[in-house]
Amino acid sequence: MTAIIELDNVSVAFQREVVYDRLSFSVNDGEFLCIVGPSGCGKSTLLRVIGDLLGVDMGGVTVAGSPAAKAWQEIAYVFQSPRLLPWRDAEANVILGQQLRFGRARSMSEMRDKARSLLELVGLGRDMHKYPAMLSGGERQRVSIARALAVEPRIVLMDEPFSALDVTTRRRMRTEIVEIWKKTGKTIVFVTHEIDEALELADRVVVLSAKPTRVLETISIAAARPRNLAGPELNAARARLSHLLGLSGHHQE
Ligand SMILES: Nc1ncnc2c1ncn2[C@@H]1O[C@H](COP(=O)(O)OP(=O)(O)OP(=O)(O)O)[C@@H](O)[C@H]1O
C-alpha cells in the first residue's frame, strides 16, 4: 500500500506549550483513517498541519509525494460547522468552493454541472436551490461535503463533521459517508471523539495520547461494511480503544 500522507517526527509548539514531540504516522492512499484522542491533544491541529495551514517546528509532512506546502490542491476540508454563505443556495455554495480554488480556470457551466452531480451524490438532488436556512443540519453538512468534493481533492480532511447533528442524523450521515467514500475512492482523514464512530467508519484508527502527543497505537479494523457494531470483532476493537483512551485521560460524552 502506498502512503499518501506521511508525518515524520513532527514537532509543533505554541508559545511554550509542546503539542507534538516527534509525531510520526502515515495514511494510505484511498483509506478511511480516523483519529481519536483526548480533548486538546491536537487532532484539529493535525489536520491544519496536513493541509499546510500551520507550519511545523521540526520534522516533515509529505502529501502525495510533495512537501505539504506544495500539495494544498490535493486537499479539501469538512469542518464541524458547515460554513455556508447564507445568501447563496446549495448549488451556489458548491460553485463558490470551486471559484475560490479554480478562479477562471473552470467555466461557470462546468462548475454548475459539477455542483449538481455532487449534490445528487450527497442526496440533495431536489434541494439544490434551497438556501442554508431552509436546509436541516444534516443537509447543510451534505452541502459542505459536496463543496469539498467539487474541488476534486485526493484527500478529504474531516474535523468532527457530524458531532453537531442529532443522533439519528449522525447515524445516517455515517452510513452515507462510507457510501460516498466507496464511490469516490478518496482518502479520508476523519477526526472524531466517538469510539463507535471510528469503529463504524475506519480502516485504521490512530489513537493519540495527551500532550505532548504521540501515537499510542494504530488499530486496523478489517470488518466488512456495513458493520455490525455489536459483532465480536468490533467489540474487541472497542475494548482496546476504550482502554487506550482511558489511559490517555479521555472521557466519552
Ligand atoms: N493558535 C493557537 N495558539 C495557541 N495554542 C493553540 C492554538 N491552536 C491550538 N492550540 C492548542 O493546541 C492544543 C491542540 O489543539 P486542538 O484544537 O488541535 O486539539 P483537539 O485535539 O482537536 O481538541 P478537541 O478534541 O477538544 O477539539 C490545545 O491545547 C490548544 O489549546
The ligand as an SDF file (V2000), in Angstrom:
LIG
                    3D

 31 33  0  0  0  0  0  0  0  0999 V2000
   -3.3220   29.1270   17.5890 N   0  0  0  0  0  0  0  0  0  0  0  0
   -3.0640   28.5400   18.7700 C   0  0  0  0  0  0  0  0  0  0  0  0
   -2.3570   29.2030   19.7230 N   0  0  0  0  0  0  0  0  0  0  0  0
   -2.0830   28.6090   20.9280 C   0  0  0  0  0  0  0  0  0  0  0  0
   -2.4710   27.3640   21.2440 N   0  0  0  0  0  0  0  0  0  0  0  0
   -3.1810   26.6800   20.3310 C   0  0  0  0  0  0  0  0  0  0  0  0
   -3.5200   27.2250   19.0550 C   0  0  0  0  0  0  0  0  0  0  0  0
   -4.2320   26.2850   18.3580 N   0  0  0  0  0  0  0  0  0  0  0  0
   -4.3280   25.2070   19.1780 C   0  0  0  0  0  0  0  0  0  0  0  0
   -3.7020   25.4450   20.3580 N   0  0  0  0  0  0  0  0  0  0  0  0
   -3.5660   24.4870   21.4690 C   0  0  0  0  0  0  0  0  0  0  0  0
   -3.0560   23.2790   20.9350 O   0  0  0  0  0  0  0  0  0  0  0  0
   -3.6670   22.1600   21.5410 C   0  0  0  0  0  0  0  0  0  0  0  0
   -4.3240   21.3020   20.4800 C   0  0  0  0  0  0  0  0  0  0  0  0
   -5.4950   21.9330   19.9860 O   0  0  0  0  0  0  0  0  0  0  0  0
   -6.5140   21.1750   19.0070 P   0  0  0  0  0  0  0  0  0  0  0  0
   -7.6580   22.0920   18.7400 O   0  0  0  0  0  0  0  0  0  0  0  0
   -5.7680   20.6580   17.8500 O   0  0  0  0  0  0  0  0  0  0  0  0
   -6.9700   19.9470   19.9200 O   0  0  0  0  0  0  0  0  0  0  0  0
   -8.0860   18.8380   19.6410 P   0  0  0  0  0  0  0  0  0  0  0  0
   -7.4450   17.5250   19.9520 O   0  0  0  0  0  0  0  0  0  0  0  0
   -8.6510   18.9840   18.2850 O   0  0  0  0  0  0  0  0  0  0  0  0
   -9.1410   19.1870   20.7740 O   0  0  0  0  0  0  0  0  0  0  0  0
  -10.7300   18.8900   20.8900 P   0  0  0  0  0  0  0  0  0  0  0  0
  -10.8950   17.3950   20.9000 O   0  0  0  0  0  0  0  0  0  0  0  0
  -11.0550   19.4840   22.2310 O   0  0  0  0  0  0  0  0  0  0  0  0
  -11.3940   19.5740   19.7500 O   0  0  0  0  0  0  0  0  0  0  0  0
   -4.6420   22.7140   22.5630 C   0  0  0  0  0  0  0  0  0  0  0  0
   -4.0020   22.6860   23.8150 O   0  0  0  0  0  0  0  0  0  0  0  0
   -4.8910   24.1360   22.1170 C   0  0  0  0  0  0  0  0  0  0  0  0
   -5.1580   24.9570   23.2100 O   0  0  0  0  0  0  0  0  0  0  0  0
  1  2  1  0
  2  3  1  0
  2  7  2  0
  3  4  2  0
  4  5  1  0
  5  6  2  0
  6  7  1  0
  6 10  1  0
  7  8  1  0
  8  9  2  0
  9 10  1  0
 10 11  1  0
 11 12  1  0
 11 30  1  0
 12 13  1  0
 13 14  1  0
 13 28  1  0
 14 15  1  0
 15 16  1  0
 16 17  2  0
 16 18  1  0
 16 19  1  0
 19 20  1  0
 20 21  2  0
 20 22  1  0
 20 23  1  0
 23 24  1  0
 24 25  2  0
 24 26  1  0
 24 27  1  0
 28 29  1  0
 28 30  1  0
 30 31  1  0
M  END
$$$$
